[in-house]
Amino acid sequence: MRATVLAVGFFLMVTAAHVSAEKPEWAGKGKPDISEVADIAEAEELEEQIEDREKELNEKIKQKTRQSKERKK
């Protein structure tokens, strides 16, 4: 009986320690509000547009390089 009480007490002390621990500064901010979600979505869309434009420009560079090499021949 005494061992059981000690075991339960020890278990409670160990499990309660993380509950009372201090959270880091970056933790526990909760869900973002609607404006933050909109900003994130807009940023992701802009990143996609930038990537698409970068691909287009790389293709143009390759095309111009090929044309230049063909003219030199």
Contact map, one row per residue, 1 for C-alpha under 8 A:
1111100000000000000000000000000000000000000000000000000000000000000000000
1111110000000000000000000000000000000000000000000000000000000000000000000
1111111000000000000000000000000000000000000000000000000000000000000000000
1111111100000000000000000000000000000000000000000000000000000000000000000
1111111110000000000000000000000000000000000000000000000000000000000000000
0111111111000000000000000000000000000000000000000000000000000000000000000
0011111111100000000000000000000000000000000000000000000000000000000000000
0001111111110000000000000000000000000000000000000000000000000000000000000
0000111111111000000000000000000000000000000000000000000000000000000000000
0000011111111100000000000000000000000000000000000000000000000000000000000
0000001111111110000000000000000000000000000000000000000000000000000000000
0000000111111111000000000000000000000000000000000000000000000000000000000
0000000011111111100000000000000000000000000000000000000000000000000000000
0000000001111111110000000000000000000000000000000000000000000000000000000
0000000000111111111000000000000000000000000000000000000000000000000000000
0000000000011111111100000000000000000000000000000000000000000000000000000
0000000000001111111110000000000000000000000000000000000000000000000000000
0000000000000111111110000000000000000000000000000000000000000000000000000
0000000000000011111110000000000000000000000000000000000000000000000000000
0000000000000001111111000000000000000000000000000000000000000000000000000
0000000000000000111111100000000000000000000000000000000000000000000000000
0000000000000000000111110000000000000000000000000000000000000000000000000
0000000000000000000011111011000000000000000000000000000000000000000000000
0000000000000000000001111110000000000000000000000000000000000000000000000
0000000000000000000000111110000000000000000000000000000000000000000000000
0000000000000000000000011111100000000000000000000000000000000000000000000
0000000000000000000000111111100000000000000000000000000000000000000000000
0000000000000000000000100111110000000000000000000000000000000000000000000
0000000000000000000000000111111100000000000000000000000000000000000000000
0000000000000000000000000001111100000000000000000000000000000000000000000
0000000000000000000000000000111110000000000000000000000000000000000000000
0000000000000000000000000000111111111000000000000000000000000000000000000
0000000000000000000000000000001111111000000000000000000000000000000000000
0000000000000000000000000000000111111100000000000000000000000000000000000
0000000000000000000000000000000111111110000000000000000000000000000000000
0000000000000000000000000000000111111111000000000000000000000000000000000
0000000000000000000000000000000111111111100000000000000000000000000000000
0000000000000000000000000000000001111111110000000000000000000000000000000
0000000000000000000000000000000000111111111000000000000000000000000000000
0000000000000000000000000000000000011111111100000000000000000000000000000
0000000000000000000000000000000000001111111110000000000000000000000000000
0000000000000000000000000000000000000111111111000000000000000000000000000
0000000000000000000000000000000000000011111111100000000000000000000000000
0000000000000000000000000000000000000001111111110000000000000000000000000
0000000000000000000000000000000000000000111111111000000000000000000000000
0000000000000000000000000000000000000000011111111100000000000000000000000
0000000000000000000000000000000000000000001111111110000000000000000000000
0000000000000000000000000000000000000000000111111111000000000000000000000
0000000000000000000000000000000000000000000011111111100000000000000000000
0000000000000000000000000000000000000000000001111111110000000000000000000
0000000000000000000000000000000000000000000000111111111000000000000000000
0000000000000000000000000000000000000000000000011111111100000000000000000
0000000000000000000000000000000000000000000000001111111110000000000000000
0000000000000000000000000000000000000000000000000111111111000000000000000
0000000000000000000000000000000000000000000000000011111111100000000000000
0000000000000000000000000000000000000000000000000001111111110000000000000
0000000000000000000000000000000000000000000000000000111111111000000000000
0000000000000000000000000000000000000000000000000000011111111100000000000
0000000000000000000000000000000000000000000000000000001111111110000000000
0000000000000000000000000000000000000000000000000000000111111111000000000
0000000000000000000000000000000000000000000000000000000011111111100000000
0000000000000000000000000000000000000000000000000000000001111111110000000
0000000000000000000000000000000000000000000000000000000000111111111000000
0000000000000000000000000000000000000000000000000000000000011111111100000
0000000000000000000000000000000000000000000000000000000000001111111110000
0000000000000000000000000000000000000000000000000000000000000111111111000
0000000000000000000000000000000000000000000000000000000000000011111111100
0000000000000000000000000000000000000000000000000000000000000001111111110
0000000000000000000000000000000000000000000000000000000000000000111111111
0000000000000000000000000000000000000000000000000000000000000000011111111
0000000000000000000000000000000000000000000000000000000000000000001111111
0000000000000000000000000000000000000000000000000000000000000000000111111
0000000000000000000000000000000000000000000000000000000000000000000011111
